[in-house]
């Protein structure tokens, strides 16, 4: 059984000399061994972003990095590694926090299951492996909100830095003439994360052709050969985080963690003129240990746990963290029965024991076949492609009325303005459709199905994440405030080439016909696609941001947040690819290395620091806008190490503030 680490951040006066200490390398579950060492950087959370940071910061052999992670390092679990088993790892208490929302009034007061990875690698070990990006205007809106450098051009080098893309086969998507992933202007070849595409040999079926043609006919859109280029609308084959040579999932643990020789798990302190982190206190079986941080503490505990940790520490009061609120994608799946004799679908794996055995043997011997496949055909469409102009005008008028009549913070109002502009321009997707050639809800023996999932890519609802009690071990209170959306998958399948294969809707059944019936069905069964973001939002302080463009928490001198919580506006995309890019960019920000467009992406060893009075306050909290370049100062103590086990971060303690610790 793994060691249980219950850790909390301590914030103390930090006007101290640099701390000199011994070095620790590798992975440990010994709390005392961990406490005997100190590190330049403490990363709270060995998740998707946390391991990217640990890897990149450790590239400098003089730097020491400690990482705290609640879960185990599990590299040999089929439910995690085998691509075809996507979704089957969710809810397992060994590696999933299995959180739930508070009852949602918009969903008939149901609580919604919210998977979060409790494992080295975080949710990148449990997700569905979709590795796509949003469109260029969506990232540009991040910068327009007041985050210089966080636009498409500022993120593209980091998308490429994270990935090693193997181009896919041509001919999978009719109308997409080029091999997906072949354009090296937008796709990386040398990153740690192996990315590939479903191939014909992975049992990509002829079912894709009539579905794509029907989708194009219904939406009046087209197949997209290169959605990574900045225009992600249309229908296309998505890349996925699968190492096709070995036929397994790639994620931050086997891409960024294993190649590094150190990770430590620890908690940190804040204290300075405002607050500064100096170390970490953590408790194991009732005994408290302390480990020191020379430079910074970085929270990478995820969109739910990072804000809860800030609140427990007294750094993120609820009125601050509630300024904007968390966003998530609402999802609805529907199954459709195919006519007999049906074309082959992935339902063969459950209906035909001989076929299943053949596929398992093929995967074991060659790492290919159906077990190496994932769901990978997606359509992203503006609302104008799905509803009439009159319906769209009515929706826009209703939205304008609601925005004008709500009491909104400056941050929320500015964000809505940016989203509305994109909505009206028809430049980005508002709704996602994902196709899976098998049943997922209704599973009658010897029948074949197709599943279409609809996702509201641009939610206007804003929720919140807060601590539920003073007990640091209690799950946070998660309230996404989910609302409904209209689901039009039937219209896609009932016309065009797919109509010849389509028999009837299975779930919801054919009795569901009217708009009111569909709305009731959505409220009864809709769920999440597990993409929470925006809980510790990156935005200017004066309009309600939690972190600045360097991802430092306002009011602190050396506490950063690097996870999906900093993403300021929801994207029409699955968010893991963007999260890897955010973490890669954050690592360069921390190391002081920037990639500049004006010099053709040459790398310069500089630190960008912003402050009002650079001479008198050399370490003051940055204010957005006033940037000064400084040469990097070498670290006095640098090496890497990892400490794993089951722990829980409890609280931050801040200097200059009384009784902020939770005891």
Secondary structure, DSSP 8 states (H G I E B T S, - for coil): ---EEEEEEEE----------B---BEE--HHHHHTBEEEEEEE--SHHHHHHHHHHTTSTT--EEEE-SSB-----HHHHBGGGTTTTTT-TTTB--EEB--BGGGTTB--EE--B-BTTGGGGTS--B-----HHHHHHHHHTT-TT-SHHHHHHHHHHHEEE----TTSSTT--S-TT--TTT--SSSSEEEB---GGGT--THHHHHHHHHHHHHT--B-S-GGGS---EEEE--BSEETTTTEE--HIIIIITTSSB-------B-SSS--EEEEEEEETTEEEEEEEEEEEEE-SHHHHHHHHHHHHTSS-HHHHTSS--B--EEEEEEEEE-SS----TTHHHH-HHHHHHHHHHHHHHS-SGGG----EEEEE-GGGTS-HHHHHHHHHHHHHHHHHS---HHHHHHHHHHHHHHHHT-S-SEEEEEESS-SS---TT--EEEEEEEESS-----EEE-SSS-TTS--EEE---------HHHHHTSGGGGGTEEEEEETTTT--SHHHHHHHHHHH-EE-S--B-TT-BS-GGGT-SB-TT-BBTT-SSEEE-SGGG--S--SS-SHHHHHHHHHHHHHHHHTEEE-GGGTT-EEEEEEEE-S-TTT-TT----TT-EEEEE----SS----EE-SEEEE----BTTSSS-S--
